Amino acid sequence: MAEAELYEPLWSAEILEELRRNIADKVSAEMAKALVETMAGAFPDSLVAGYGKLVPAMTNDPMDRHVLAAAVRGQAHALVTLNVRDCPADSADPYEIEVLRPDDFLLDLLDLAPVDVFTVLGAQAQSYRREPRDVHGLLDRLAAGGAPQFAAEFRRRL
């Protein structure tokens, strides 16, 4: 969706390293490293730096303050996370940042740009060499990965 410019991703080196560590539990360390490098290479302007001094002012969970600080520094409009409990809305509201679950974020994109979302998911499904090889398989993965309402709504609109 970011490649179609439906949103601009933002992350810090610290966030990318955290992602690499977390997905290395599910795939090989080499695959995790390659994914993070691919993301960083595809969106070189997405890297946020210089947020360190903001971290102490953040009021969300201490372990996740760097995430909100990077969002503030990057002038994000939304912070998309499965872990909304550790970044409650009242910690992001002063910075006019909306904290969203991936499901809600994707539903918003679907409402705002339905044709583009359909095009992107169709192209993504066709690009796979292994499963899932169709949109329904991709939607199954998205549902299992934290976006069940989006997957259901997308299917409803097919």
N, C-alpha and C positions, 0 to 999 in steps of 0.2 A: 504494500500500500504506500510505503514511503517512496519507493521508486517511481510510482505514479504521481508523486507529489501531492498525495491526499493529506499528508502531515509531514512535519519535519522532526525526525528523531533527534533527541539530545541525550548524551550520556557523558560520563567522566571516565577517565582511565580506571578509577576505583570501581565504578559500576561495572565496567567491562570485565575487570579481573574477578569481581564477585560472580558475575554471570559465568565466566569460564570455570571457576571452581564448582559452582552449583551444577552445571550441566556435565562436568567431568564425572559426576556420580552416575550419570545415565548413559553416557557414551564414552568412548576412549578419550584420554587426555589430548591426543593428537587431533581428534575430531572437534573437541571443545575449543582448542586453540585455533584451529582453522576457521571455525564459525565466527569467533570473535574477530579474527583478523579480516575475514570477509566483510563483516558488518562495518568495521572501522574503515576499511578500504573503500567500500561502496559509498560511505557518507563521511568523508573526511572533515566536513564543516560541522559535523554533529558533536565533536569533542568539546566539552566544556571544561575550562580550567579557571583557576583563580577564585575558587569558591571557598577555600579553606577558612578564611576569616569570618565567613557567614555561619559556619557550622555551629559555634557555641550559641548563637542566637535562635537556632531552630528549637521548637518545642515538641517535636514528635519523638518517637522512640530513639534513645541515644545511639543505638547501633545503625539507625537509618537516617540520621541527621544529614549525613553527607549527600544522600539522594535528594532530599528537599533543598539543601543548599545549592546543589548543582542545578536543580530546576529553577531556583530563584535567579541564580547568576546567568543562566541561559535564557531567561525571560520566557520560560515555558508557560503555556496556557493550561496544560493538563499534566498530571503525573499519573502514569498508567502503571498499576501494580496489582498483583494478586493479594498483596499484604496490606490492605487498607487499614487494618487494625493498628498497625505501627505508624501510620501516617494519617491520623484523623483529620477530617476536614477543617477543624478549628485551628490546626497547626499550619495549614496551607492558605486558608482564607485571607489572612493579612497581605498575602503576596498575589492575590487574585489568581491562584492556581487551583484548578479543580482536580481532586483526587478521584480517579476512576478505576474500576476493575476493567480488565481487558474486554470482558463481555460488553460492558456499557460503552466503552470506547468504540468497539467495532460496530455496535448498533447505531451509535451516533454517525459514524462514517457511512453506514448503509443508508441512513435517512438523508444525509447531506449529499451523497454522490452515489446513488444506487447503480447507475450504469457503469461507473468506474470500478466500483467494488466487484460487480459481476465480471467485468473484463479481467481484472487483476486475478481473482480467484480461478477463473477459467484458464488463464495463461499459466498460473502457478501449477495447477493440477496437470496440465499438459506437459509441463517441463520435467516432471518426475520420471525417472527411469525405472523406479521401483514403486511399490505401493505408497501412497494412494495414487492411482492413475486417473482418477476422475474427481469431479467436484464433490460428489457424495462422500468419497473416501477422505478427501481433505476436510470436509465439514465434520466427519466423525472424529478426526484428529483434533480439530479446533474445539469441538464439544468436550472431548476428554481433557484437553489442555487448559480449560478454564473459560471457554466461551460457548456454553450450551445454548443460551438464549439467542445469541447471534446465529449459531448454526441452525436452530429451529426456524428463526425468522427468515434467514436466507432461503432455506428449503421451501418455506411457505410461499415465497415470492417467485420461485422457479416456475 
